Every structure is written in structure tokens, then in C-alpha cells.
Amino acid sequence: MQATAERGMFCCRSLRLWPRCVEPRARMDDARAMDETPETPARPRIYLAGPDVFRPDARAHFVKLAAVCDALGLAALLPADGNDRQASEEAPEKQIYEANMQRLRGADGVVANLAPFRGLEPDSGTVFEVGAAVALGIPVVAYGVPAGSYADRARALLQCAPDASGVLREVGSNIAVEDFGQPLNLMLACSIHIEPTPEAALRKMAGLLASTRQRGGA
């Protein structure tokens, strides 16, 4: 199974009550035989980052995204949630971290859900994975980001006002609010691509990887 995950196939062992493997087009073994012949390069592996493993409809959500990946010639990689832990003295959270980092390192691209999660900001674990991917030179496309700027959202939820210099600050704490007109913190906004939906993000990723392959073959 570990070899399957490293090859970028859609691995479902990380979700409770899922079958061991799901492949939208065919059984996993048949798909691997078809997709990894010497004549056919392995499909690009896309790590699906985000807090989606916590969703009540997580199974249906990932099956849908895997089907979109498949239609685009991509292979979906799921984040671990601990259900595939090996017998070890390591703490379960450490095993999950190591499993996710291994999957990230083996990915050709990351598509990340950066929707606000329990507040103004995206899920912190997902943000870490995006940063790790950027550091590893892996392209990232995000989705779920609300329209408008981060500062606009802060104004809507918090008491904010410009100071004498025009810097937007939280009333009371006087903490400055980043206001570059970007939809996310500049470290995210300047390092990734943003699309409105997961489907659009996967299409964008397919295009980016195809362009990279074309340049590499030129």
C-alpha cells in the first residue's frame, strides 16, 4: 500500500469506513497496469491539501475530486488522518505529520482548500503544507478563498479603523491589519495561484504541469 501511495494513486486507507482503494475508472491494479507501462508515463500526482478530511461527507468529496483528477490525467493523493498508522512507539500525531510530509515530497502539485476555517484564516495545517510545497518547488493552486481582500473581511468581522497615518488597525488592541488588497496574507497570495472552485483549481494545475512538461521537452 505504501508503494501505491508513493506512485500517486488515489489511496483511501486514510479515511475510516472507506474501501482500501478507490479508482474512478477501474480497479486499482488494472489502472496501475494501464497507466504505468513503459510507453505511458505515470500520471502527475496531486496532493489534495485542506481540512476536508473533517467533513461529514468526506468520502463523497474525495471521490468527486478523484474523478476530476482522473478526467484531467492526474492522480489524487489524500492527506493522512492517522487511520493508516503503523505499529510504532511514535505518537500518532507525529506519524500523521511524517506520512503527510512523505506524500507532499512525492507530489507533482498541490491543490489546497484555503477557505476560512474557524475564523478569518485558512486551516493552519493546510497553510503549513502550502508553505512546505512552495519550499520544495512544487506548484500550488488554491480554492475556497472568499472574494475581496483580506482587509475587507477583517473590517466586516472586527472593529477596525485607520490610524493617523492611514494604517488600518484593530480598535482596542491597535494591531495593524495587512492591507495590500490581496485576498490572503501576502506570503500566500504572492506564492500560489488561486481559482474559485476545486474543479477549476485542478484544471489550472493540469495546465501548469502540462506547460512545465512542454518547456522541459523543448
C-alpha positions, -999 to +999 in steps of 0.1 A: +000+000+000+028+024+007+042+018-027+007+026-041+006+059-023+041+068-035+031+061-071+004+088-067-027+066-069-058+076-051-053+060-017-083+058+007-069+040+036-066+073+055-104+076+059-125+054+082-150+030+067-136+035+032-126+006+010-089+001+009-086+017-025-108+036-049-100+042-086-127+061-106-120+043-139-112+008-129-098-014-101-065+000-088-044-029-100-058-026-135-053+012-135-017+008-124-011-017-152-026+006-178-011+039-165+025+028-157+036+009-189+069+020-204+050+037-232+028+057-209+043+080-182+028+079-147+001+105-142+011+136-122+004+132-085-017+159-069-018+162-031-052+174-020-045+197+009-072+210+032-093+203+062-117+183+041-109+151+060-131+166+088-161+170+065-191+147+073-193+140+035-155+135+032-158+102+013-181+117-014-160+148-016-128+129-023-144+105-047-156+135-067-122+152-067-105+119-076-128+116-106-120+152-117-083+143-114-087+112-134-105+130-162-076+155-164-050+128-165-040+134-129-038+111-098-051+122-065-031+119-033-050+122+000-037+136+033-033+111+061-056+113+092-040+086+113-060+056+103-031+042+084-007+043+113+020+016+116+029-001+148+053+023+163+064+040+195+059+074+178+030+095+189+000+093+164+003+130+156+040+125+147+031+096+124+004+117+107+029+145+102+056+122+087+030+105+064+018+138+051+053+151+045+062+120+026+032+124+004+040+160-002+075+152-012+062+127-037+037+151-052+039+169-085+014+196-075-007+207-045-043+218-048-053+233-014-086+243+002-078+277+017-113+286+027-116+304+061-116+277+088-130+286+122-122+323+117-107+347+091-077+325+082-074+292+064-067+259+083-032+263+098-022+228+088-031+234+052-012+267+053+019+248+066+016+223+038+013+250+012+045+266+026+063+233+025+052+227-011+065+261-022+098+255-004+101+222-022+094+239-056+060+222-060+033+244-077+003+252-056-032+261-067-057+271-040-095+274-040-122+284-015-107+319-010-135+344-005-139+373-029-125+407-020-095+415+001-083+401+035-086+436+049-122+439+037-131+407+055-113+419+087-133+451+086-165+431+083-158+409+113-137+431+136-137+467+147-111+483+125-102+519+117-072+537+100-048+555+123-034+590+117-010+575+091-037+557+073-027+522+086-057+500+092-057+488+128-079+468+151-097+491+176-086+484+211-055+463+205-042+487+179-028+458+160-022+466+123-043+447+097-024+438+065-040+458+037-023+452+003-056+445-014-048+408-016-073+380-009-049+363+016-018+372+036+009+383+011+031+352+018+003+331+004-010+355-022+024+360-038+034+324-040+004+305-053-024+305-079-060+310-068-091+296-085-127+298-074-135+261-071-117+228-066-126+218-102-111+250-116-080+246-094-074+211-107-078+223-143-054+251-136-029+226-121-032+203-151-024+233-174+006+243-153+021+209-153+014+204-190+032+237-197+061+227-175+064+194-194+063+212-227+091+236-216+111+207-203+108+188-236+117+219-257 
